[in-house]
Structure formats: C-alpha cells, structure tokens
Amino acid sequence: MNKIEAIKNVFGKFTGATLIGYSTAEIFFDLWEPWNDLPIRLEFNNGQIIAVAWSKFDDLWLSNDQSLPFDIYDSEVRWIENAFDDLNRLIGGVILSVSLGQDYLVWEGQEIPLDTHLIIETDQGVMDIFNALDENGYAYLPTRPLNLTLCVP
C-alpha cells in the first residue's frame, strides 16, 4: 500500500476529531532517554489513537492501535504524555487535513524528492512528523506549508 492510501485508511475518519494528547517513547539505558524510533501515539476525543513512525528511511508506518513497527525484545520502554511544549499547542485542536510533504536526498549531486513529512493541520496550527534519519522528528508549524500532497481533506 502506498503512503497516500495508508494515510487515507488510517486518518480518513479523523477529520473533525479533536487531538486530546499524544505519547512518545523513552528507553532505559543507564537512564531514561527519548526513543523516537518508536511511534508517536496521537489520542483523540473519540477514544481512538493513531500511531505514526518513520520506521525506515522513507517508509511511513501507521496504525490505529498500540502495535509497534518492529520488535523491541526485552527493551525497557515507558510512554511519556505530551512531552514537547511546542506540540502541546496543538492539544485541543480539531483535525482539518493530513498531507505528505517532501524533502530531498542529495545523491551524486542530484536532488531526489522523497515524501518524508506527515503534515497534520489543525485549527490551532500544524504538527509535522518527519523522518529524522530513521526515526521521528517533530515540529510545530503555525501554518500549513506549501507544495503538499493533500491526502485527507
């Protein structure tokens, strides 16, 4: 299934839903550290969740449950709620649209476009969940960027 179809399948019923929180993972190695390889779990006012991860270079992994994109074996993991001040501005926001955004890989002097941003527009701003070298990166944007592929209006 391509990314656009996957986004439609997972996010299709969430336009108009309210984001009430999110959780991100930490792993214990001598101390607790962020583990952004695991999904961000978005929680909505209808009791549903959506898990999002850039599990491989430009592979977008999505789920409507608490499954994981890979086995964590015996790793000690905990889930932290609402850990990023910038993203917390979006809590209480109504989902307006979900889009894919591009970035570029430079290979032998050529720019190769890749869909590596999941853009979730709310009435309180935009959440950008992007590929940060095989893990999730997160950003708050005040408005939706230009040149996106709209997946869920």
Backbone as CSV, one residue per row, in Angstrom:
resi,resn,N_x,N_y,N_z,CA_x,CA_y,CA_z,C_x,C_y,C_z
1,MET,0.854,-1.170,0.000,0.000,0.000,0.000,0.906,1.240,0.000
2,ASN,0.589,2.196,-0.853,1.420,3.394,-0.881,1.057,4.323,0.277
3,LYS,1.856,5.359,0.462,1.680,6.256,1.610,0.334,6.969,1.594
4,ILE,-0.091,7.427,0.423,-1.364,8.153,0.340,-2.526,7.249,0.726
5,GLU,-2.540,6.026,0.222,-3.599,5.072,0.586,-3.566,4.763,2.078
6,ALA,-2.369,4.577,2.627,-2.237,4.278,4.055,-2.768,5.441,4.899
7,ILE,-2.447,6.669,4.513,-2.932,7.840,5.251,-4.449,7.909,5.178
8,LYS,-5.014,7.691,4.006,-6.477,7.706,3.858,-7.122,6.640,4.731
9,ASN,-6.543,5.431,4.747,-7.104,4.335,5.555,-7.056,4.635,7.046
10,VAL,-5.962,5.204,7.522,-5.783,5.418,8.958,-6.406,6.731,9.432
11,PHE,-6.257,7.796,8.654,-6.729,9.109,9.083,-8.102,9.485,8.519
12,GLY,-8.619,8.709,7.587,-9.830,9.087,6.868,-11.019,9.464,7.727
13,LYS,-11.193,8.833,8.856,-12.337,9.113,9.733,-12.019,10.136,10.821
14,PHE,-10.831,10.733,10.789,-10.413,11.608,11.870,-10.535,13.094,11.559
15,THR,-10.894,13.444,10.327,-11.132,14.849,10.042,-12.285,15.311,10.928
16,GLY,-12.076,16.383,11.657,-13.075,16.889,12.595,-12.918,16.369,14.013
17,ALA,-12.046,15.365,14.217,-11.783,14.858,15.573,-10.843,15.827,16.291
18,THR,-10.897,15.821,17.606,-10.066,16.708,18.419,-8.901,15.928,19.015
19,LEU,-7.689,16.463,18.839,-6.486,15.879,19.441,-6.497,16.204,20.931
20,ILE,-6.511,15.166,21.780,-6.541,15.417,23.224,-5.196,15.131,23.895
21,GLY,-4.242,14.603,23.131,-2.918,14.339,23.685,-2.126,13.432,22.768
22,TYR,-0.901,13.140,23.196,-0.027,12.249,22.437,0.979,11.645,23.409
23,SER,1.571,10.525,22.995,2.597,9.859,23.811,3.791,9.532,22.935
24,THR,4.980,9.684,23.521,6.220,9.295,22.860,6.988,8.373,23.804
25,ALA,7.911,7.611,23.230,8.607,6.578,23.999,9.957,7.046,24.525
26,GLU,10.323,6.453,25.649,11.677,6.557,26.188,12.170,5.135,26.454
27,ILE,13.477,4.942,26.310,14.102,3.642,26.566,15.104,3.807,27.714
28,PHE,15.245,2.764,28.470,16.183,2.816,29.603,17.498,2.156,29.223
29,PHE,18.576,2.999,29.203,19.950,2.500,29.056,20.674,2.907,30.304
30,ASP,21.163,3.161,31.053,21.619,3.664,32.326,20.694,4.766,32.868
31,LEU,19.966,5.398,31.998,18.959,6.388,32.374,17.920,6.445,31.244
32,TRP,16.818,7.090,31.530,15.750,7.183,30.520,16.128,8.195,29.444
33,GLU,16.033,7.756,28.178,16.359,8.605,27.035,15.236,8.525,26.009
34,PRO,14.979,9.616,25.272,13.959,9.550,24.216,14.297,8.452,23.209
35,TRP,13.265,7.752,22.737,13.457,6.709,21.732,12.482,6.990,20.606
36,ASN,12.859,7.928,19.747,11.977,8.375,18.685,11.873,7.414,17.513
37,ASP,12.525,6.231,17.616,12.316,5.174,16.630,10.898,4.608,16.771
38,LEU,10.375,4.642,17.989,9.020,4.134,18.223,8.001,5.204,17.838
39,PRO,6.770,4.792,17.585,5.765,5.746,17.097,5.378,6.811,18.117
40,ILE,4.913,7.917,17.591,4.172,8.877,18.396,2.726,8.388,18.337
41,ARG,2.073,8.355,19.476,0.685,7.889,19.553,-0.213,9.095,19.799
42,LEU,-0.995,9.438,18.788,-1.912,10.568,18.868,-3.236,10.083,19.436
43,GLU,-3.764,10.797,20.429,-5.009,10.391,21.092,-6.104,11.408,20.777
44,PHE,-7.315,10.903,20.494,-8.414,11.748,20.048,-9.611,11.649,20.971
45,ASN,-10.481,12.653,20.876,-11.653,12.737,21.741,-12.666,11.623,21.509
46,ASN,-12.540,10.878,20.430,-13.443,9.761,20.174,-12.909,8.443,20.753
47,GLY,-11.849,8.518,21.566,-11.280,7.331,22.195,-10.303,6.568,21.323
48,GLN,-10.065,7.023,20.136,-9.174,6.340,19.197,-7.750,6.890,19.283
49,ILE,-6.812,6.089,18.781,-5.427,6.536,18.666,-4.941,6.301,17.236
50,ILE,-3.955,7.056,16.865,-3.221,6.808,15.624,-1.748,6.818,15.988
51,ALA,-1.037,5.751,15.608,0.400,5.652,15.844,1.121,5.938,14.530
52,VAL,2.166,6.779,14.591,2.902,7.216,13.409,4.389,7.028,13.649
53,ALA,5.076,6.411,12.682,6.531,6.261,12.785,7.154,6.235,11.399
54,TRP,8.269,6.884,11.287,9.114,6.721,10.109,10.073,5.600,10.482
55,SER,9.658,4.352,10.216,10.368,3.187,10.734,11.619,2.833,9.941
56,LYS,11.679,3.224,8.704,12.876,3.046,7.886,13.084,4.346,7.147
57,PHE,14.048,4.411,6.295,14.456,5.685,5.712,13.282,6.555,5.274
58,ASP,12.467,6.098,4.335,11.324,6.913,3.941,10.029,6.104,3.988
59,ASP,9.999,5.055,4.821,8.797,4.240,4.993,7.956,4.806,6.129
60,LEU,6.739,5.192,5.791,5.804,5.692,6.787,5.007,4.519,7.325
61,TRP,5.035,4.334,8.650,4.293,3.262,9.316,3.159,3.904,10.102
62,LEU,1.930,3.417,9.881,0.746,3.948,10.546,-0.081,2.812,11.118
63,SER,-0.745,3.086,12.240,-1.595,2.080,12.864,-2.677,2.776,13.686
64,ASN,-3.813,2.093,13.838,-4.890,2.600,14.687,-4.916,1.871,16.026
65,ASP,-3.768,1.356,16.459,-3.704,0.651,17.734,-2.344,0.900,18.372
66,GLN,-2.000,0.136,19.379,-0.733,0.350,20.087,0.362,-0.597,19.628
67,SER,0.216,-1.162,18.426,1.259,-2.038,17.903,2.518,-1.211,17.607
68,LEU,3.596,-1.911,17.318,4.884,-1.279,17.055,5.399,-1.718,15.690
69,PRO,6.197,-0.906,15.022,6.695,-1.264,13.693,7.782,-2.335,13.706
70,PHE,8.338,-2.635,14.874,9.366,-3.675,14.990,9.359,-4.213,16.412
71,ASP,9.982,-5.354,16.606,10.055,-5.996,17.915,11.069,-5.263,18.791
72,ILE,10.681,-4.946,20.016,11.609,-4.257,20.923,12.291,-5.230,21.889
73,TYR,12.002,-6.528,21.730,12.606,-7.589,22.536,12.454,-7.285,24.020
74,ASP,13.531,-7.255,24.746,13.459,-7.053,26.197,13.746,-5.608,26.614
75,SER,13.678,-4.688,25.677,13.958,-3.290,25.993,12.949,-2.768,27.011
76,GLU,13.446,-1.978,27.944,12.572,-1.354,28.935,12.121,-0.001,28.378
77,VAL,10.811,0.104,28.099,10.238,1.282,27.450,9.152,1.864,28.340
78,ARG,9.070,3.197,28.361,7.932,3.844,29.006,7.398,4.898,28.039
79,TRP,6.137,5.198,28.177,5.466,6.165,27.310,5.227,7.443,28.104
80,ILE,5.642,8.551,27.532,5.540,9.860,28.166,4.457,10.658,27.437
81,GLU,3.567,11.254,28.199,2.482,12.028,27.602,2.873,13.494,27.446
82,ASN,2.551,14.034,26.276,2.635,15.469,25.999,3.987,16.064,26.393
83,ALA,5.060,15.490,25.866,6.417,15.825,26.298,7.041,17.031,25.603
84,PHE,6.427,17.544,24.535,7.053,18.619,23.780,6.201,19.887,23.875
85,ASP,6.753,20.921,24.482,5.994,22.165,24.672,5.422,22.705,23.363
86,ASP,6.223,22.690,22.284,5.723,23.209,21.007,4.503,22.429,20.524
87,LEU,4.562,21.105,20.604,3.431,20.293,20.133,2.217,20.433,21.037
88,ASN,2.451,20.764,22.306,1.320,20.890,23.243,0.358,22.000,22.827
89,ARG,0.820,22.948,22.005,-0.063,23.999,21.487,-1.196,23.424,20.641
90,LEU,-1.006,22.206,20.130,-1.987,21.590,19.236,-3.051,20.790,19.981
91,ILE,-2.826,20.517,21.272,-3.810,19.768,22.052,-5.091,20.588,22.136
92,GLY,-6.190,19.943,21.826,-7.479,20.621,21.757,-7.817,21.088,20.354
93,GLY,-6.890,20.901,19.431,-7.114,21.301,18.045,-7.923,20.268,17.282
94,VAL,-8.739,20.753,16.372,-9.567,19.909,15.513,-8.788,19.610,14.224
95,ILE,-8.753,18.339,13.817,-8.032,17.930,12.612,-8.765,18.453,11.380
96,LEU,-8.052,19.223,10.553,-8.613,19.781,9.328,-8.173,19.010,8.088
97,SER,-6.899,18.597,8.061,-6.383,17.864,6.900,-5.103,17.127,7.283
98,VAL,-4.739,16.157,6.438,-3.491,15.409,6.598,-2.843,15.343,5.218
99,SER,-1.559,15.687,5.149,-0.853,15.758,3.872,0.525,15.136,3.991
100,LEU,1.111,14.851,2.842,2.507,14.447,2.759,3.334,15.640,2.290
101,GLY,4.493,15.806,2.871,5.414,16.847,2.454,6.723,16.238,2.015
102,GLN,7.411,16.921,1.108,8.649,16.394,0.560,9.880,17.046,1.162
103,ASP,10.936,16.298,1.089,12.272,16.784,1.346,13.127,16.189,0.242
104,TYR,14.415,16.450,0.254,15.267,15.979,-0.827,16.477,15.254,-0.287
105,LEU,16.810,14.159,-0.946,18.044,13.427,-0.697,19.001,13.836,-1.807
106,VAL,20.199,14.264,-1.449,21.189,14.609,-2.459,22.083,13.393,-2.659
107,TRP,22.066,12.876,-3.869,22.824,11.670,-4.192,23.613,11.939,-5.466
108,GLU,24.930,11.893,-5.373,25.811,12.139,-6.512,25.448,13.439,-7.228
109,GLY,25.206,14.486,-6.438,24.927,15.805,-6.980,23.493,16.023,-7.452
110,GLN,22.657,15.029,-7.358,21.271,15.180,-7.786,20.346,15.197,-6.583
111,GLU,19.323,16.061,-6.651,18.302,16.109,-5.604,17.183,15.136,-5.963
112,ILE,16.942,14.189,-5.067,15.891,13.195,-5.272,14.772,13.513,-4.290
113,PRO,13.562,13.854,-4.803,12.464,14.185,-3.890,11.929,12.931,-3.189
114,LEU,11.691,13.069,-1.882,11.141,11.969,-1.093,10.045,12.517,-0.186
115,ASP,8.954,11.777,-0.060,7.891,12.140,0.879,8.325,11.711,2.268
116,THR,8.782,12.674,3.082,9.320,12.344,4.406,8.713,13.185,5.519
117,HIS,7.585,13.850,5.246,6.885,14.654,6.249,5.417,14.256,6.260
118,LEU,4.870,14.020,7.428,3.435,13.860,7.591,2.947,15.140,8.249
119,ILE,2.112,15.872,7.552,1.651,17.187,7.987,0.198,17.064,8.441
120,ILE,-0.037,17.299,9.732,-1.387,17.221,10.295,-1.810,18.645,10.641
121,GLU,-2.758,19.169,9.860,-3.234,20.533,10.066,-4.414,20.524,11.029
122,THR,-4.339,21.378,12.036,-5.444,21.556,12.979,-5.862,23.026,12.956
123,ASP,-6.939,23.327,13.658,-7.359,24.727,13.742,-6.500,25.521,14.724
124,GLN,-5.460,24.888,15.304,-4.546,25.559,16.232,-3.101,25.547,15.749
125,GLY,-2.888,25.136,14.507,-1.548,25.045,13.956,-1.339,23.681,13.329
126,VAL,-0.086,23.380,13.015,0.252,22.193,12.240,1.299,21.363,12.980
127,MET,1.080,20.041,12.997,2.082,19.107,13.523,2.800,18.492,12.328
128,ASP,4.110,18.602,12.316,4.950,17.981,11.298,5.670,16.814,11.970
129,ILE,5.349,15.606,11.528,6.056,14.404,11.978,6.923,13.994,10.794
130,PHE,8.233,14.132,10.933,9.110,13.945,9.781,10.182,12.906,10.056
131,ASN,10.754,12.425,8.961,11.840,11.462,9.050,13.103,12.203,9.471
132,ALA,13.636,11.816,10.623,14.876,12.393,11.142,15.951,11.305,11.160
133,LEU,16.240,10.786,9.983,17.211,9.698,9.812,16.757,8.429,10.528
134,ASP,15.726,7.821,10.030,15.172,6.553,10.509,14.490,6.648,11.867
135,GLU,14.145,7.816,12.285,13.350,7.990,13.485,12.445,9.194,13.281
136,ASN,11.527,9.388,14.192,10.621,10.521,14.094,11.289,11.802,14.557
137,GLY,10.989,12.869,13.858,11.276,14.217,14.300,9.938,14.925,14.400
138,TYR,9.840,15.926,15.251,8.570,16.603,15.496,8.759,18.105,15.423
139,ALA,7.771,18.785,14.819,7.817,20.242,14.776,6.402,20.792,14.800
140,TYR,6.270,21.944,15.454,5.047,22.735,15.399,5.251,23.790,14.321
141,LEU,4.252,23.948,13.451,4.281,24.985,12.430,3.024,25.829,12.597
142,PRO,3.133,27.153,12.490,1.936,27.982,12.665,0.924,27.813,11.532
143,THR,1.402,27.506,10.306,0.506,27.303,9.168,0.995,26.131,8.323
144,ARG,0.093,25.623,7.496,0.431,24.500,6.623,1.416,24.960,5.554
145,PRO,2.506,24.207,5.335,3.471,24.566,4.293,2.836,24.449,2.901
146,LEU,3.496,25.070,1.922,3.051,24.963,0.537,3.566,23.669,-0.083
147,ASN,3.080,23.349,-1.253,3.571,22.215,-2.049,3.444,20.878,-1.326
148,LEU,2.247,20.607,-0.798,1.983,19.339,-0.135,1.094,18.477,-1.010
149,THR,1.114,17.185,-0.756,0.167,16.274,-1.371,-0.941,16.050,-0.341
150,LEU,-2.105,16.652,-0.581,-3.230,16.525,0.334,-3.767,15.102,0.258
151,CYS,-3.855,14.412,1.388,-4.306,13.026,1.435,-5.709,12.907,2.019
152,VAL,-5.985,13.655,3.070,-7.284,13.630,3.733,-7.724,15.073,3.922
153,PRO,-8.742,15.500,3.165,-9.201,16.900,3.327,-10.021,17.069,4.584
